[in-house]
Every structure is written in structure tokens, then in C-alpha cells.
Amino acid sequence: NLPGFGGEITVRDKMLFKGAESLDLSGNGNISFYRPGTDEPLRTYFDFGARASISVPRIMAPMPRNLNLSSFGPKTSFDFNYNQERRTEYDRTNFGVDWNYTWYHSPLHQKTRSSLSPLLITFINSDLSPAFKDQINSIGNTFIKGLIALDFKSRFSSKLSYKFTHSDYMSSRTTGT
């Protein structure tokens, strides 16, 4: 691969509805150059995408109204992302949606945190060139050929995700006097 260049820009509105909601809009892109062989022409690789995320400082789920969780730093976020890759060998499009809840386990010591994604959806569509399909089919090892073919197969996936994080990063730091 030869050097390329790219960039990303993000716009953030931290008071979207005047209640500490946050909206992030991002766009990115890059272009890279590569030469598959010493006597082959220079090829170009494009990658560009966009992301939109909105988060609100509360858990947005059916629950009793008198349940006050604000001291646990709850947050609900919705993320939407899109990415497009363009190479000589293939074009690939990714689209994803993530609905996420985050909260601290203790209102006093914010060292442990949980994150639950009840809905994480990804759609990937790949369009391979005939030459690239032939190249994959010419691989002798059937296991490797199957893995590569699976990586470029168009697919839809959904999953539930939970993450637990414990960090004592700030507790070991000293403050200057």
C-alpha cells in the first residue's frame, strides 16, 4: 500500500432539546493508493461514511415514573452509521443501528459501569467484480476459501450486547499541591 489521506468532521450539539441531550453528526472519508504487483497499474481505494448519534440523560424504557435513577448517570443513545468502500475488486456498503443504555452502578463511586444494547443491527452488502470472484474461487485451501467468501457475503445481523466496565484510573492519580 502507498500513502493516502483522509479526514473526519464532527458537529456536536450538547443542548439539543435544552435538557442535556446530545446530537453528534460525523462524516469521514479517505482515499488510498495501492499497487497489487510491481508491473500492475496504481489502483485507488475510497472509503467514506457518516454517523448520527443522539443521546439523552435518562433511561428511555417502560418503567415506573417515580423511579429516580438520575444519580446513576443513566444515558440512552441511538446511533446510526453508514460506510461505503470502493475498490477495483469490490464495493461494500455497511449500515448499522444501535440502541444503547449506559449507567453507573453506584451514585457515589463511578468506577463500575454497564452498557446494554437491546438492539444492534448491521446490514452489509458486497458487490464483487468477476475477476475478484475468480481469484477467490482459485484458492486451493477450501477452508480459507470459505472464510474469504463468507467475509464478502451480503448479510444482515442483529444481536443483544452487554458490557461491564470497572476502572480505577483516577483513583491511582495524585493531584498537585
C-alpha positions as CSV (number, residue, x, y, z in Angstrom):
1,N,0.0,0.0,0.0
2,L,1.1,3.5,-0.7
3,P,0.2,6.5,1.5
4,G,-3.2,8.1,1.3
5,F,-5.1,10.8,3.1
6,G,-8.4,11.2,4.8
7,G,-10.3,13.2,7.4
8,E,-13.3,13.3,9.6
9,I,-15.5,16.2,10.8
10,T,-17.9,16.1,13.7
11,V,-20.6,18.5,14.8
12,R,-22.0,18.3,18.3
13,D,-25.0,20.0,19.8
14,K,-25.0,19.3,23.6
15,M,-28.3,21.0,24.3
16,L,-30.5,19.7,21.5
17,F,-33.8,20.0,23.3
18,K,-32.5,22.1,26.2
19,G,-32.3,19.2,28.6
20,A,-28.7,17.9,28.2
21,E,-29.5,15.8,25.1
22,S,-26.6,15.5,22.7
23,L,-26.6,15.1,19.0
24,D,-23.4,14.2,17.1
25,L,-23.2,14.2,13.3
26,S,-20.0,12.9,11.7
27,G,-18.7,12.5,8.2
28,N,-15.4,10.8,7.2
29,G,-13.6,9.9,4.1
30,N,-10.2,8.8,2.8
31,I,-8.5,7.8,-0.3
32,S,-5.6,5.4,-0.5
33,F,-3.5,4.1,-3.3
34,Y,-2.1,0.6,-3.8
35,R,-0.3,-1.5,-6.4
36,P,-1.1,-5.2,-6.3
37,G,2.1,-6.1,-8.2
38,T,5.2,-4.4,-9.3
39,D,4.1,-4.3,-13.0
40,E,0.4,-3.6,-12.4
41,P,-1.1,-0.1,-12.6
42,L,-1.8,2.0,-9.5
43,R,-5.2,1.5,-8.0
44,T,-7.4,3.7,-5.9
45,Y,-9.3,2.8,-2.7
46,F,-12.2,5.1,-1.5
47,D,-13.8,4.8,1.9
48,F,-16.4,7.3,3.2
49,G,-19.1,7.2,5.8
50,A,-21.5,9.1,8.0
51,R,-22.7,8.7,11.6
52,A,-25.5,10.3,13.6
53,S,-25.9,9.7,17.3
54,I,-28.4,11.2,19.7
55,S,-28.2,10.6,23.5
56,V,-30.5,11.6,26.3
57,P,-29.6,11.6,30.0
58,R,-32.2,9.1,31.2
59,I,-33.3,5.5,30.5
60,M,-35.9,5.6,27.8
61,A,-37.8,2.4,28.6
62,P,-41.1,1.4,30.2
63,M,-40.6,1.8,34.0
64,P,-42.4,3.5,36.9
65,R,-42.4,7.3,36.7
66,N,-41.4,7.7,40.4
67,L,-38.2,5.7,39.9
68,N,-35.4,8.3,40.0
69,L,-32.2,7.0,38.5
70,S,-30.5,10.3,37.8
71,S,-27.8,9.8,40.4
72,F,-26.6,6.8,38.5
73,G,-25.8,8.8,35.4
74,P,-28.2,7.0,33.0
75,K,-28.0,7.6,29.3
76,T,-29.9,6.2,26.3
77,S,-28.3,6.6,22.9
78,F,-29.3,5.8,19.4
79,D,-26.6,5.5,16.8
80,F,-26.9,5.3,13.0
81,N,-23.9,4.7,10.8
82,Y,-23.2,4.2,7.1
83,N,-20.0,3.3,5.4
84,Q,-19.1,2.8,1.7
85,E,-15.9,1.1,0.5
86,R,-14.9,1.2,-3.2
87,R,-12.1,-0.8,-4.6
88,T,-11.4,-2.2,-8.0
89,E,-12.1,-5.7,-6.6
90,Y,-15.4,-4.9,-4.8
91,D,-17.8,-2.3,-3.5
92,R,-19.1,-2.8,0.1
93,T,-21.8,-0.9,1.9
94,N,-22.4,-1.1,5.7
95,F,-25.4,0.2,7.5
96,G,-25.9,-0.1,11.3
97,V,-28.3,0.9,14.1
98,D,-27.5,0.7,17.8
99,W,-29.9,1.4,20.7
100,N,-27.9,1.6,23.9
101,Y,-28.4,2.1,27.7
102,T,-25.5,3.1,29.9
103,W,-25.4,3.6,33.7
104,Y,-23.1,3.6,36.7
105,H,-23.5,1.0,39.4
106,S,-23.1,3.4,42.3
107,P,-24.0,7.1,42.5
108,L,-21.0,7.8,44.8
109,H,-18.2,5.9,43.1
110,Q,-18.4,5.9,39.4
111,K,-15.9,3.2,38.9
112,T,-18.2,0.5,37.5
113,R,-20.4,1.0,34.6
114,S,-22.7,-1.2,32.5
115,S,-23.9,-0.8,28.9
116,L,-26.8,-2.7,27.4
117,S,-27.6,-2.7,23.7
118,P,-31.0,-4.5,23.3
119,L,-30.9,-3.8,19.6
120,L,-27.8,-3.8,17.5
121,I,-28.5,-4.3,13.7
122,T,-26.0,-4.4,10.9
123,F,-26.5,-4.8,7.2
124,I,-23.6,-5.5,4.9
125,N,-23.9,-5.6,1.1
126,S,-20.9,-6.6,-1.1
127,D,-20.6,-6.4,-4.9
128,L,-17.6,-8.3,-6.2
129,S,-16.0,-7.9,-9.6
130,P,-15.9,-11.1,-11.7
131,A,-12.1,-11.1,-11.6
132,F,-12.1,-11.0,-7.8
133,K,-14.7,-13.8,-7.6
134,D,-12.5,-15.9,-9.9
135,Q,-9.5,-15.1,-7.7
136,I,-11.4,-16.3,-4.5
137,N,-12.6,-19.4,-6.3
138,S,-9.0,-20.3,-7.4
139,I,-7.8,-20.6,-3.7
140,G,-6.8,-24.2,-3.2
141,N,-7.5,-24.5,0.5
142,T,-11.3,-24.9,0.9
143,F,-11.3,-23.7,4.5
144,I,-9.5,-20.4,3.6
145,K,-11.7,-20.0,0.5
146,G,-14.8,-20.5,2.6
147,L,-13.7,-17.9,5.2
148,I,-12.9,-15.3,2.5
149,A,-16.2,-16.0,0.6
150,L,-18.1,-15.6,3.9
151,D,-16.4,-12.3,4.6
152,F,-17.7,-10.9,1.3
153,K,-21.2,-12.4,1.5
154,S,-24.0,-9.9,1.9
155,R,-25.7,-10.3,5.3
156,F,-28.0,-9.0,7.9
157,S,-27.2,-9.5,11.6
158,S,-28.8,-8.5,14.9
159,K,-27.6,-9.0,18.4
160,L,-28.0,-8.2,22.0
161,S,-24.9,-6.9,23.8
162,Y,-24.0,-6.3,27.4
163,K,-20.7,-4.7,28.6
164,F,-19.5,-4.3,32.2
165,T,-16.6,-1.9,32.8
166,H,-14.6,-1.4,36.0
167,S,-11.9,1.3,36.0
168,D,-9.9,2.8,38.9
169,Y,-7.9,5.0,36.5
170,M,-8.5,8.3,38.5
171,S,-8.1,6.7,42.0
172,S,-4.4,6.0,41.4
173,R,-3.6,9.5,40.2
174,T,-2.4,12.2,42.6
175,T,-3.3,15.8,42.5
176,G,-0.8,18.5,42.6
177,T,-0.4,20.6,45.7
